[in-house]
Amino acid sequence: MSVQAWTYFFVGASFAVYLGIAWLSRVRDTQGFYVAGRGVPAIANGMATAADWMSAASFISMAGLISTMGYAGGVYLMGWTGGYVLLALLLAPYLRKFGHYTVPDFVGDRYDSVVARAVAVLCAIFVSFTYVAGQMRGVGVVFSRFLEVDVNTGVVIGMAIVFIYATLGGMKGITWTQVAQYWVLITAFLIPAFAISFKLTGTFLPQAGLGAELTPEIAGAQGVHLLEKLNIILEDLGFASYTETFVGSWDKVNVFCVALALMVGTAGLPHVIVRFYTVKTVKAARWSAMWALFFISLLYLTAPATAAFARYYMIQSLNGKTAAELPAWFSNWEKTGLILWLDNGDGMVHYSAGTDNEIFRSGNLTISELSGIRQAHQQWLDSGTAQGADGRIVLTQKGLSGPDRDIIVLATPEMAELADWIIALVAAGGLAAALSTASGLLLVISSSVAHDLYYRVLRPAASEKQRLLVGRAVIGLAVVIAGIFGIYPPGFVSQVVAFAFGLAAASFFPAIVLGIFSKRVSTVPAVAGMLVGIGFTAYYIIACVFFGMQPWTFGVFDSGINPQGIGTIGMLINFAVTLGLTPFFPKPGEKIQDMIDSVREPEGAGPAIEIEDAPEH
């Protein structure tokens, strides 16, 4: 069968499983809709959490980032992994013992304020919509290549699938769907990594292959290591060495800021935190965190090897080739408009730094827009001014850059000329990664509006049926907005997701940590800290990304803090505002202090909020 036929088979079969699970898991009460009835086993919750957390950014874009950035790309690997450990050890057990539905639930009750709850709802919605934009973008990328449809059409298809199983089963349906999606995505990520590692180095284990010698047939000589060969190739082409540290704008300060923003952002992500509300006990929450870390590590320990394999194959298959010699994978991806080569007149592809004829991406351009670019480029060539001129002028005028990091993992099996069924399986894995996280985020948006705002603030007397109806209606609206963000994303997948982590770090992390570990912090300082933190971070990201503002040095750093790392500064500002205002306001009442003591008591050692008796305010 062809790649497209295999893709239809894998995608169709996996979607049938997802929809079947959603139908069998459909719910009729809010507890099932928001927290899966609190009956998910720890190991299953670990798989679901891993799928929810390993989004399109982890599956599609992270290895692409490491591939193009080299050593510095490891900042995403360190930040996201460290963040999950921080969440599992520092916050998850306490939040689970609190025993409600959402993060705004915790903020509203801990700070005993409708205003605090409303601010937390706004923060949750803002963070979730930013995050889901990256997921829908990932869905569009996969569909555009493997089903040969426009990127925007792919986003619409993904919207429809997510809407069906998120509204039918709520958290219960999403949880068991994510268990299935985990096995699809991890299988799809590992099989090509094993195959490519064996093909390049003769060893199946990718982690060993990363540091192993290339086979003599590949290297042309005995005793040449993969990373050594990759360093030589990149240096010859004018790039920084693959293993060189702190290249370009990725100096020590930015690596530190981005890693910390991703870590504390992970610990403040509402769609991840809510997963710990779905298990029966605090002990089960801890075990599900352990299982999730194990399941996550299977992909994260493989990503660096996949990244190096991809960079090697991409350069070797493109650089120095004529139009007639371009590999089939390039022609396949060029049809999507996600990769583009414009000749400078010499007829050769130059995948090198500082040349006038490189490989570029075309983002979300339509086929007609691509055709227009090619026509304008051909006219430029025909004018006789092309030879010796800068071919990037045409591209710069269209706002293009490259290569597109979001296609690298998906295209690597084709670069390595693996079997058609493996290529198609990777497509199904990319969709599973994007859809699993998108569904979790949409449920957070739904619960924030329907539970925290509609039920807890506007209509406390609303019936179960009314609350479910509002929750499902909000998911429908959120799907449409998410789709729009997927069609017009503010950046590539991992970049957009990093923005969401920064926003979570600057808003939720200080409020949650101080809410658990400080009995002195009260409502006004916490609300002021959240507003200032997320306001500053959002302003900085929007101004830098959309309005060309130069990154700030704050009079301390040699280079500006990039938008992916500004959440660290936003978090510090949040802490400073909250702790600075705390002495000027009265401490929380006795009821709130008793609740804090209850949450902090070890399970079974004292009074705690029991799940069945959790107050339904």
Steps between C-alpha positions, in 0.01 A plus 500: 500500500602862449586739781164671459312168515689398815429844646127466440515157664690607814323832542159348428555210740631722779218752456246218510650385831492855642137557401401153624655568839326836516163337429551226758623754759227762450390660826186656641632675813751777567736287710545261209526788255765698690701243705403160348306405814832496691537130425791478255770245600846648564676326209226599254509855630876495452456410133228760456711765672797414279285531186343821627838651581697372197325718250579574137788705640663187643422264212528728197696807593741429788731268306478747212618777730789291632583402143532860380636654822737220599615498862298812589178320399544284809356790700151382401583145602635610840225752569205277423641192675613693808164673514312175518719382792432833673126461448491139619700561818403853600138557402303200374444314832385817679265603221358149487436508874317828453260294291310736267473516123732773369789737573264802522307293758812485715584869450143613567459296820854546633483878464128503588410739223274514196744750347793259549295224338411724203863604451607135512233414242630771267858379546398137435314594182785720375765235566287219354414683179868588448594136554225355283606721207818294476307173506261596222795622296657155545181329384499716186865420425439123518180502295647731235775255412358156555141554390611751237263772607557867574634579850183690582283208390704274727433729794125487431503117490683494834247742647213270408662189651591673828154653532329161471694308762552791740130586517378139519717366780646804672800418718400134524495457122810715457694301762444161339547647153834641615606155622448372144668809355806448719564156353449631147739794544774314687497210253512744209793688653713201605472269196661740249763600759598133544502442124708809417747432781561151364530628145759767589699333778410132509348526850125496564502712815480869391662628820803280428487588131535870578850441636590208274713472188336528161515186290788508247247498215343822633814682620731385222759408760542296816475653848304819423248588770158645409541820704857545378385469137209737562729761655737484201215533249343798676830681545584448132164657409556801724270399786601475863613158615206279597641440848617860557343664805319834521487590131382841380212644703491183713748622756510377861243755616240404239558128547449545875191721462331273245578183696362650822193643326423158352554328835279722713257540210452123496420513871235765432329352195129453581440215252781294659409580860137398449615147410594443865137564601384192305649231730350364821761597762808712563709182489359423156587855391863444598511165322339642188769771501768232517343300218460812288867587543594150388277514193622851412864395530460243222455784250719764662805274527462418129442853363869611497595199286208559262607865470857412405386235251266753338764773466746257344251368246359843412840649412625190322187467290475867396830683492663521159209339317357628175127532444501162324687338788274622781371204705139386492438609860575861407256492209232346723534765769538784250140439389380596847660842486697420817840489328612702201814534288548801278799481267744790475585408146775241543258206512646359822359461850729652763406391851757724664536808714522841333442385144261650250316179423360310797208284602212702642160439643183668379291482814125517440505623141232366272575321174405812302732715713782252447434511128518879510835488681639259243380717212654810654821308562513375141451855371790604722715223353395592144595862558868403491579643843486169685856380456711614794206677664346410833222250436367556850369845403193341345446282806555782747237708328253217557602453862641151453764327709631152533527215529160425652565323830150354512553264206835352596383205715213421264729507197792306652362149422467608137853644501628166631294314238322285756201282415178674396310362799751657742464838328120476535523386862696816586212706358253320727735558796526872429122528488465303825746733676329816380142384554563356849626832632245706307215306659642550850542872441148538364361331810695744719345789310157340534535434874639849562193660342224251581608392850712783642321794343144390414431264791724630779444871433203578275245220565574291810153344472557365148403135454733223384331503158546875459865484605572217256325689221704813565821294523438335164399827337821664624706214351330561166585871509853427622558256213415771248732754665776238529462422131542867412818511706618185322441660160674824604762386755737752663800273436614142454359236734764489773535879502126550552493233770799666673298824510221313681748361754632850564149633558424216742828560684425871540141455616417168671827370643553768769131500597493120540835468682426785743144374540626163622813595693415842644212564741572873498428591135147632453271591212611844381875425480437171316260655248731798442795264445310290245379803305840671494684177416283389210448858380872572477578163336218526245601856410863400448415196284247687285726806456803290401322251275247722325628858529875462462602617847863427582547260795589679822825459692357655821833680546654178633536250217726532196232371264124543499274237658317322219119463516517128583690579821326816616265294718787467747511878545118510516505235774756697703290814463192305616684375809638849572159670472322232705757485781553878494129570551438222754610695815252778416192275498344284773578131503233251383223398740506198726293291259755548220791427732333178614455402134872561434592284800266229376653499153853489640434214746639162382224270384352312797682718758227751562191671363483532128243589237342172398409465136144390557443785743681770301290814522299587193482875549 
